[in-house]
Amino acid sequence: MTDQEYRWLLPSAMADPDLPGDRGGGRRRRTARDWIVDIAAFLFAAGIGLLAADTTGSVGNPDVVVFLDQLAGAAACCALWVRRRWPVGLAVVLVVVSTVAPVAGGAMIVALFSLTVHRPFKTVAVVASASLAGALVQAVLRPDPTVSFRASAVASLVIVLLVVGWGMFVRSRRQLVVSLRERARRAETEADLRAEQAQRLAREAIAREMHDVLAHRLTLLSVHAGALEFRPDAPPAEVARAAGVIRDSAHEALQDLRDVIGVLRAPAPVDGSGDDNRPQPTLATLDALVAESREAGMKVTLDHRIDRPADVPAATGRNAYRIAQEGLTNARKHAPGAEVTVTVTGAPGDGLTIEVRNPAPGREVPAVPGSGQGLIGLTERATLAGGRFEHGFTPGGGFRVSAWLPWAP
């Protein structure tokens, strides 16, 4: 991990505000926490330096050496205020200074700790090895008469290991916090995506319902209104029957539209399965659909081979009903007067098959506007239910829609 990558990963309160490349406009102002940490580090380094200065003064070193040691220690402690900007360079300089000036040892420890927290282990290992070597050189150049060389070497090794180990622990903890925050952010993003997908599925389900429900009613209205337009000389009985169908279809379409709007306003969202608060059609209500089409003037033959329609699962029956409804609607629009055959077969375990077939119209049919969304919606409905949907022209010029839906045993 590079310095810039780690700078990006660290939380703002933990990040190094003055890493290379972040100078100028990218520099973060010191927070109250930064001041507390920097003051504590300065006081710790100064305390260690005072203890080392007392030791060097008590072993008979010349006054000028003691003064230079104290001066170097004070400069090293003050230099800690820039450790956030140049952590590697400062640590290297303090390792060299502490080799000849023991008073700078406290500042070197703080710089090594800061380097371990903010830099990769490879850099830390090099500087830590250099600090250990510097401690051994210091034990030779500036020996303490009260401590043996072996004891001094062991103490230096223990201090370096403790500082590096503590720094690595802090670094790992910060990385863990960053990882948890990133995981939480990712989980929140995924939750938003799931919610958006659920809303999209709900909108698609509502769109299918609105098309399936309203298209049937409005097609009845359009066909009979067109008949009145093209046959103004029709017998009064036929005109009255067509007007009655138009009135009933408009009323039913308005009621269906109110039902759909009621679903949209309901507090419980639609889950995409079509299970809302209003009564839903099933396979048992297919006879009523066929009877309604016959009353509207269609010639419909129903071949219902399911002995107990009530045994068909509600979702499967509802999908079969919608497929038959759309097939009758298309036949009414594009093949008026043709006899339509609706066939329903199937058994538990084998699935449910529903087919709507009509021959070619016996006369020229005026062009009826259509977008094909109904067939697209039926394809989506059958696919979501785990089935399949087929449609197309028959050899004689007719049209056929067929769907297979799973029916669990």
NORHUSUL-V635635 format. One record per residue. N is the residue number from 0. RES is the residue in one letter. PSI is psi in whole degrees, 0 to 359 (999 if undefined). NEAR is the number of other C-alpha atoms within 8 Angstrom. D_FIRST is the distance of its C-alpha to the first C-alpha in whole Angstrom. Layout:
n = <N | N>
res = <RES | RES>
psi = <PSI | PSI>
near = <NEAR | NEAR>
d_first = <D_FIRST | D_FIRST>
This chain:
n = <0 | 1 | 2 | 3 | 4 | 5 | 6 | 7 | 8 | 9 | 10 | 11 | 12 | 13 | 14 | 15 | 16 | 17 | 18 | 19 | 20 | 21 | 22 | 23 | 24 | 25 | 26 | 27 | 28 | 29 | 30 | 31 | 32 | 33 | 34 | 35 | 36 | 37 | 38 | 39 | 40 | 41 | 42 | 43 | 44 | 45 | 46 | 47 | 48 | 49 | 50 | 51 | 52 | 53 | 54 | 55 | 56 | 57 | 58 | 59 | 60 | 61 | 62 | 63 | 64 | 65 | 66 | 67 | 68 | 69 | 70 | 71 | 72 | 73 | 74 | 75 | 76 | 77 | 78 | 79 | 80 | 81 | 82 | 83 | 84 | 85 | 86 | 87 | 88 | 89 | 90 | 91 | 92 | 93 | 94 | 95 | 96 | 97 | 98 | 99 | 100 | 101 | 102 | 103 | 104 | 105 | 106 | 107 | 108 | 109 | 110 | 111 | 112 | 113 | 114 | 115 | 116 | 117 | 118 | 119 | 120 | 121 | 122 | 123 | 124 | 125 | 126 | 127 | 128 | 129 | 130 | 131 | 132 | 133 | 134 | 135 | 136 | 137 | 138 | 139 | 140 | 141 | 142 | 143 | 144 | 145 | 146 | 147 | 148 | 149 | 150 | 151 | 152 | 153 | 154 | 155 | 156 | 157 | 158 | 159 | 160 | 161 | 162 | 163 | 164 | 165 | 166 | 167 | 168 | 169 | 170 | 171 | 172 | 173 | 174 | 175 | 176 | 177 | 178 | 179 | 180 | 181 | 182 | 183 | 184 | 185 | 186 | 187 | 188 | 189 | 190 | 191 | 192 | 193 | 194 | 195 | 196 | 197 | 198 | 199 | 200 | 201 | 202 | 203 | 204 | 205 | 206 | 207 | 208 | 209 | 210 | 211 | 212 | 213 | 214 | 215 | 216 | 217 | 218 | 219 | 220 | 221 | 222 | 223 | 224 | 225 | 226 | 227 | 228 | 229 | 230 | 231 | 232 | 233 | 234 | 235 | 236 | 237 | 238 | 239 | 240 | 241 | 242 | 243 | 244 | 245 | 246 | 247 | 248 | 249 | 250 | 251 | 252 | 253 | 254 | 255 | 256 | 257 | 258 | 259 | 260 | 261 | 262 | 263 | 264 | 265 | 266 | 267 | 268 | 269 | 270 | 271 | 272 | 273 | 274 | 275 | 276 | 277 | 278 | 279 | 280 | 281 | 282 | 283 | 284 | 285 | 286 | 287 | 288 | 289 | 290 | 291 | 292 | 293 | 294 | 295 | 296 | 297 | 298 | 299 | 300 | 301 | 302 | 303 | 304 | 305 | 306 | 307 | 308 | 309 | 310 | 311 | 312 | 313 | 314 | 315 | 316 | 317 | 318 | 319 | 320 | 321 | 322 | 323 | 324 | 325 | 326 | 327 | 328 | 329 | 330 | 331 | 332 | 333 | 334 | 335 | 336 | 337 | 338 | 339 | 340 | 341 | 342 | 343 | 344 | 345 | 346 | 347 | 348 | 349 | 350 | 351 | 352 | 353 | 354 | 355 | 356 | 357 | 358 | 359 | 360 | 361 | 362 | 363 | 364 | 365 | 366 | 367 | 368 | 369 | 370 | 371 | 372 | 373 | 374 | 375 | 376 | 377 | 378 | 379 | 380 | 381 | 382 | 383 | 384 | 385 | 386 | 387 | 388 | 389 | 390 | 391 | 392 | 393 | 394 | 395 | 396 | 397 | 398 | 399 | 400 | 401 | 402 | 403 | 404 | 405 | 406 | 407 | 408>
res = <M | T | D | Q | E | Y | R | W | L | L | P | S | A | M | A | D | P | D | L | P | G | D | R | G | G | G | R | R | R | R | T | A | R | D | W | I | V | D | I | A | A | F | L | F | A | A | G | I | G | L | L | A | A | D | T | T | G | S | V | G | N | P | D | V | V | V | F | L | D | Q | L | A | G | A | A | A | C | C | A | L | W | V | R | R | R | W | P | V | G | L | A | V | V | L | V | V | V | S | T | V | A | P | V | A | G | G | A | M | I | V | A | L | F | S | L | T | V | H | R | P | F | K | T | V | A | V | V | A | S | A | S | L | A | G | A | L | V | Q | A | V | L | R | P | D | P | T | V | S | F | R | A | S | A | V | A | S | L | V | I | V | L | L | V | V | G | W | G | M | F | V | R | S | R | R | Q | L | V | V | S | L | R | E | R | A | R | R | A | E | T | E | A | D | L | R | A | E | Q | A | Q | R | L | A | R | E | A | I | A | R | E | M | H | D | V | L | A | H | R | L | T | L | L | S | V | H | A | G | A | L | E | F | R | P | D | A | P | P | A | E | V | A | R | A | A | G | V | I | R | D | S | A | H | E | A | L | Q | D | L | R | D | V | I | G | V | L | R | A | P | A | P | V | D | G | S | G | D | D | N | R | P | Q | P | T | L | A | T | L | D | A | L | V | A | E | S | R | E | A | G | M | K | V | T | L | D | H | R | I | D | R | P | A | D | V | P | A | A | T | G | R | N | A | Y | R | I | A | Q | E | G | L | T | N | A | R | K | H | A | P | G | A | E | V | T | V | T | V | T | G | A | P | G | D | G | L | T | I | E | V | R | N | P | A | P | G | R | E | V | P | A | V | P | G | S | G | Q | G | L | I | G | L | T | E | R | A | T | L | A | G | G | R | F | E | H | G | F | T | P | G | G | G | F | R | V | S | A | W | L | P | W | A | P>
psi = <128 | 169 | 317 | 322 | 318 | 324 | 323 | 326 | 328 | 144 | 156 | 325 | 342 | 345 | 154 | 113 | 346 | 42 | 157 | 134 | 349 | 18 | 166 | 232 | 339 | 0 | 135 | 140 | 149 | 136 | 174 | 323 | 319 | 316 | 318 | 314 | 316 | 320 | 318 | 319 | 319 | 315 | 322 | 313 | 321 | 321 | 314 | 321 | 321 | 319 | 318 | 322 | 321 | 323 | 315 | 330 | 336 | 354 | 12 | 24 | 148 | 153 | 323 | 324 | 317 | 318 | 315 | 323 | 314 | 321 | 316 | 321 | 318 | 318 | 322 | 319 | 318 | 327 | 341 | 340 | 345 | 15 | 336 | 333 | 319 | 69 | 320 | 310 | 318 | 319 | 319 | 316 | 317 | 331 | 317 | 315 | 317 | 342 | 325 | 347 | 97 | 337 | 336 | 6 | 321 | 317 | 324 | 321 | 316 | 317 | 321 | 320 | 314 | 321 | 319 | 323 | 323 | 1 | 157 | 161 | 328 | 314 | 318 | 318 | 320 | 312 | 321 | 320 | 319 | 321 | 323 | 318 | 321 | 324 | 321 | 320 | 321 | 322 | 336 | 316 | 319 | 67 | 150 | 118 | 336 | 352 | 134 | 163 | 320 | 316 | 322 | 320 | 316 | 317 | 318 | 318 | 316 | 317 | 315 | 316 | 320 | 316 | 313 | 318 | 317 | 317 | 319 | 324 | 314 | 317 | 316 | 320 | 318 | 319 | 324 | 318 | 316 | 317 | 317 | 320 | 319 | 320 | 319 | 318 | 319 | 320 | 321 | 320 | 317 | 323 | 320 | 320 | 319 | 319 | 319 | 320 | 320 | 319 | 320 | 316 | 322 | 317 | 319 | 319 | 318 | 320 | 319 | 317 | 314 | 319 | 311 | 322 | 311 | 327 | 321 | 313 | 313 | 331 | 318 | 314 | 316 | 317 | 314 | 327 | 322 | 324 | 319 | 325 | 317 | 346 | 68 | 342 | 17 | 154 | 149 | 326 | 318 | 322 | 317 | 318 | 318 | 319 | 322 | 319 | 319 | 316 | 312 | 319 | 318 | 318 | 314 | 321 | 319 | 319 | 319 | 320 | 320 | 321 | 316 | 317 | 324 | 323 | 320 | 327 | 349 | 148 | 329 | 123 | 154 | 134 | 7 | 349 | 352 | 2 | 94 | 197 | 354 | 156 | 138 | 144 | 153 | 182 | 334 | 338 | 8 | 325 | 320 | 323 | 316 | 319 | 321 | 319 | 323 | 320 | 332 | 1 | 2 | 153 | 106 | 130 | 124 | 119 | 89 | 107 | 16 | 117 | 318 | 86 | 333 | 340 | 345 | 133 | 145 | 315 | 318 | 315 | 321 | 316 | 320 | 319 | 314 | 324 | 316 | 321 | 315 | 323 | 318 | 322 | 315 | 319 | 321 | 325 | 316 | 346 | 60 | 138 | 344 | 148 | 128 | 137 | 125 | 121 | 131 | 120 | 167 | 174 | 159 | 131 | 328 | 341 | 170 | 128 | 131 | 134 | 136 | 121 | 138 | 145 | 178 | 144 | 144 | 351 | 170 | 132 | 130 | 146 | 129 | 126 | 140 | 148 | 353 | 5 | 332 | 313 | 323 | 316 | 322 | 322 | 315 | 320 | 313 | 320 | 315 | 330 | 357 | 14 | 205 | 157 | 137 | 150 | 156 | 175 | 147 | 165 | 329 | 4 | 2 | 194 | 148 | 134 | 138 | 141 | 144 | 129 | 140 | 143 | 104 | 143 | 999>
near = <5 | 6 | 9 | 8 | 8 | 9 | 10 | 7 | 8 | 11 | 8 | 5 | 6 | 7 | 8 | 9 | 10 | 12 | 13 | 7 | 6 | 10 | 9 | 5 | 5 | 6 | 9 | 6 | 5 | 7 | 7 | 6 | 8 | 8 | 9 | 8 | 8 | 10 | 8 | 8 | 10 | 13 | 8 | 9 | 15 | 13 | 9 | 11 | 16 | 9 | 9 | 11 | 13 | 8 | 8 | 11 | 10 | 7 | 8 | 6 | 9 | 6 | 7 | 6 | 8 | 12 | 8 | 8 | 13 | 11 | 8 | 12 | 16 | 10 | 8 | 12 | 14 | 8 | 9 | 14 | 9 | 9 | 11 | 10 | 10 | 11 | 12 | 7 | 7 | 13 | 13 | 9 | 8 | 14 | 12 | 10 | 10 | 15 | 11 | 9 | 11 | 14 | 16 | 18 | 15 | 14 | 16 | 13 | 11 | 11 | 14 | 14 | 12 | 11 | 12 | 14 | 10 | 8 | 9 | 10 | 7 | 6 | 8 | 13 | 8 | 8 | 11 | 11 | 8 | 9 | 11 | 11 | 8 | 12 | 12 | 11 | 9 | 13 | 12 | 8 | 7 | 7 | 9 | 8 | 6 | 4 | 8 | 8 | 9 | 6 | 8 | 11 | 11 | 8 | 8 | 11 | 9 | 8 | 8 | 12 | 8 | 8 | 11 | 13 | 8 | 9 | 12 | 10 | 8 | 9 | 11 | 8 | 8 | 10 | 10 | 8 | 8 | 11 | 8 | 8 | 8 | 8 | 8 | 8 | 8 | 8 | 8 | 8 | 8 | 8 | 8 | 8 | 8 | 8 | 8 | 8 | 8 | 10 | 8 | 8 | 10 | 12 | 8 | 9 | 12 | 11 | 8 | 10 | 10 | 11 | 9 | 12 | 10 | 11 | 11 | 12 | 12 | 11 | 11 | 13 | 13 | 8 | 10 | 12 | 11 | 8 | 9 | 11 | 7 | 6 | 7 | 6 | 4 | 8 | 6 | 6 | 6 | 8 | 10 | 8 | 8 | 13 | 10 | 8 | 12 | 12 | 9 | 8 | 12 | 11 | 8 | 9 | 12 | 8 | 8 | 10 | 10 | 8 | 9 | 11 | 8 | 8 | 11 | 7 | 6 | 7 | 4 | 4 | 7 | 12 | 9 | 10 | 7 | 9 | 8 | 6 | 5 | 6 | 4 | 6 | 9 | 14 | 13 | 9 | 9 | 9 | 8 | 7 | 9 | 10 | 8 | 8 | 12 | 10 | 7 | 9 | 6 | 13 | 10 | 11 | 8 | 9 | 8 | 8 | 8 | 9 | 4 | 6 | 8 | 7 | 5 | 10 | 8 | 8 | 8 | 14 | 13 | 12 | 11 | 13 | 13 | 10 | 11 | 12 | 11 | 13 | 11 | 12 | 11 | 9 | 12 | 13 | 10 | 10 | 13 | 10 | 9 | 13 | 10 | 14 | 12 | 14 | 12 | 12 | 10 | 10 | 9 | 9 | 8 | 9 | 12 | 14 | 12 | 14 | 13 | 14 | 12 | 13 | 13 | 10 | 12 | 6 | 4 | 5 | 8 | 4 | 5 | 6 | 4 | 5 | 5 | 6 | 7 | 11 | 8 | 8 | 9 | 11 | 11 | 8 | 9 | 15 | 10 | 7 | 9 | 8 | 11 | 10 | 12 | 8 | 8 | 7 | 8 | 9 | 5 | 6 | 8 | 12 | 12 | 12 | 12 | 11 | 14 | 12 | 14 | 12 | 13 | 7 | 4>
d_first = <0 | 4 | 7 | 8 | 6 | 6 | 10 | 11 | 10 | 12 | 16 | 18 | 20 | 17 | 15 | 15 | 17 | 18 | 14 | 15 | 16 | 17 | 20 | 23 | 24 | 20 | 21 | 22 | 25 | 25 | 26 | 28 | 26 | 24 | 28 | 28 | 25 | 26 | 29 | 29 | 27 | 29 | 32 | 30 | 30 | 33 | 35 | 33 | 34 | 38 | 38 | 37 | 40 | 42 | 42 | 42 | 45 | 47 | 46 | 49 | 46 | 48 | 48 | 46 | 43 | 43 | 43 | 40 | 38 | 38 | 38 | 34 | 34 | 34 | 32 | 29 | 30 | 30 | 27 | 25 | 25 | 23 | 20 | 18 | 19 | 18 | 17 | 16 | 19 | 21 | 20 | 21 | 24 | 25 | 25 | 27 | 30 | 30 | 31 | 34 | 34 | 34 | 34 | 31 | 29 | 29 | 27 | 25 | 24 | 23 | 21 | 19 | 19 | 17 | 15 | 14 | 13 | 11 | 9 | 7 | 10 | 11 | 12 | 14 | 15 | 17 | 18 | 19 | 21 | 23 | 24 | 25 | 27 | 28 | 30 | 32 | 33 | 34 | 36 | 38 | 38 | 39 | 40 | 41 | 45 | 44 | 41 | 41 | 38 | 37 | 37 | 35 | 33 | 32 | 32 | 29 | 27 | 28 | 27 | 23 | 23 | 24 | 22 | 18 | 19 | 20 | 17 | 15 | 17 | 17 | 13 | 13 | 16 | 14 | 12 | 15 | 17 | 14 | 14 | 18 | 18 | 17 | 19 | 22 | 21 | 21 | 24 | 26 | 25 | 26 | 29 | 30 | 30 | 32 | 34 | 35 | 35 | 38 | 40 | 40 | 41 | 44 | 45 | 45 | 47 | 49 | 50 | 51 | 53 | 55 | 55 | 57 | 59 | 60 | 61 | 63 | 65 | 65 | 66 | 69 | 70 | 69 | 71 | 74 | 74 | 74 | 77 | 79 | 78 | 79 | 82 | 84 | 87 | 86 | 88 | 88 | 87 | 84 | 83 | 83 | 81 | 78 | 78 | 78 | 75 | 73 | 74 | 73 | 70 | 69 | 69 | 67 | 64 | 64 | 64 | 61 | 60 | 60 | 59 | 56 | 55 | 56 | 53 | 51 | 52 | 52 | 49 | 48 | 46 | 46 | 44 | 45 | 47 | 50 | 51 | 52 | 55 | 58 | 60 | 59 | 61 | 61 | 63 | 66 | 66 | 66 | 70 | 70 | 68 | 70 | 73 | 72 | 71 | 75 | 76 | 75 | 77 | 74 | 75 | 73 | 73 | 71 | 71 | 69 | 69 | 67 | 70 | 68 | 65 | 65 | 63 | 60 | 57 | 57 | 54 | 55 | 58 | 57 | 55 | 58 | 60 | 58 | 58 | 62 | 62 | 60 | 62 | 65 | 64 | 63 | 67 | 68 | 67 | 67 | 70 | 72 | 76 | 74 | 74 | 71 | 70 | 67 | 67 | 65 | 64 | 62 | 62 | 59 | 57 | 58 | 57 | 59 | 60 | 61 | 63 | 64 | 66 | 69 | 71 | 71 | 73 | 77 | 77 | 75 | 72 | 71 | 67 | 66 | 62 | 59 | 55 | 55 | 53 | 55 | 54 | 50 | 50 | 52 | 50 | 47 | 49 | 50 | 47 | 45 | 48 | 47 | 50 | 51 | 53 | 55 | 57 | 60 | 63 | 66 | 68 | 71 | 69 | 68 | 65 | 63 | 60 | 59 | 56 | 55 | 54 | 53 | 55 | 54 | 57>
